[in-house]
Amino acid sequence: MKDLEFGFSDKNITPWGGMILMKKMLDHFGFIKALEESPLPKPGSNRGYSSIQLIQQFMISIWCGANRYEHYEVTRCDNVLKKIFGFKKMSGHRAISRLFAKFDQALCEKVFNYLYGWFFKSLNIKHITLDLDSTVMTRYGKQQGATKGYNPKKKGRASHHPLMAFIADTEMIANLWLRPGSTHSSNNVTGFLGSTLEKLGDINCSLVRADTGFSNNDFLMNLEERNLNYVIALPMMQPLQRAMANQAGWWPLEESGGEGIEVCCFEHETNSWDKPRRVVAIRQSIKVRASVNKHALGKQLSFFSEEDERYGKYRYNAMVTDLKLSALEVWRLYRGRANCENRIKELKYDFGADNFNQKDFFATEATLNTAMIAYNLMSLFRKALLKEKSSQTLKTLRYKLFGTAGYIVNSGRKRILNLALAMNKREWVNGLWDRSSSFTKPVKFSPIFEPS
């Protein structure tokens, strides 16, 4: 290394040459046209950046690893990315934050109702399974709506508590509402559900899944009035625990991997419900499941000691449903909901959902919803182009594909992006290039659950 020196080059080289595949897919899918037809605010002057470019730059920077506004300076100086996406000049992060600062509640509804609606209309799916969840986003400044509430990791710290809706069949996001940190999980969930169904348009929601925070009577009645099938986890309150303890109809799973698991089904009415509903319960032997799966899921019945020979050796779960399926099938359907927790983690770690916030409440909501659209487009890339059985995270794709060095050369009247790729990866990337402009529209997906 003693004889190794360094120098400089005037050649425009990008570390993100793989982004050309995203650009190709966006053009084929019609995303730029959708932005042009959406009610985005216009620039304040002729010299201002168009909202269409700023939205694209925001998403490009997220895909390239930005999770704060200041990180956009990395892509701002990338002349190759500028040419790939056809921008005359790259904006700084302040122009992007000023765009989102223009959003109020009415503009948020108009813009994102249109963009979500356009996106889902482009997906050829008739039945979807909708997963509802909420998450805590810790804040460290004095943003509007950042209040103290339930915050398991940063107790006492102000936060936002958004509601989120996930389409399990496509691993995409259907809706996001930002809420103050002191808001309960189920607060205004009926309005959120109505907004989500409006965005989905003609797509039929065949099943709604949610955790214990959504099991209140008003929400269940709303689902029943809309004729929506549901499976929702129940909190382990003492009346429910007593009902589970009194059940004699537990039957064990007789399949491989189901050792130590028993299920049962019964009618139950909680103190807050206006009628009895069907409850599916699961209990897992702590001793058996520890040897099969290292831990047993669920909770022990709190009014029995852990040493109790009859009840202390199990952990329990329960869910309410209107489905007429067997208890085992209901439980299997609900277990798939756990995947939305992985979606939330990826949104926070790879898409910066925890860190993109502004002082104004609706500016933050607009920022987050744009990040959600960016997530959906990346999910489309994974489904339509990669077509792999297991979805790779954005972080993996950055290392594996998008983070590919490249530079543009002129060949006659053509411009060619040369990518620095190992020989054994070139055939794979050529295949992605072909699929990026030839995949079938609308994109087809197979539903998880179809009502009989």
Order of alpha helices (4+ residues) and beta strands (2+ residues): beta-alpha-alpha-alpha-alpha-alpha-alpha-alpha-beta-beta-beta-beta-beta-beta-beta-alpha-beta-alpha-beta-alpha-beta-beta-beta-alpha-beta-alpha-alpha-alpha-alpha-beta-beta-alpha-beta
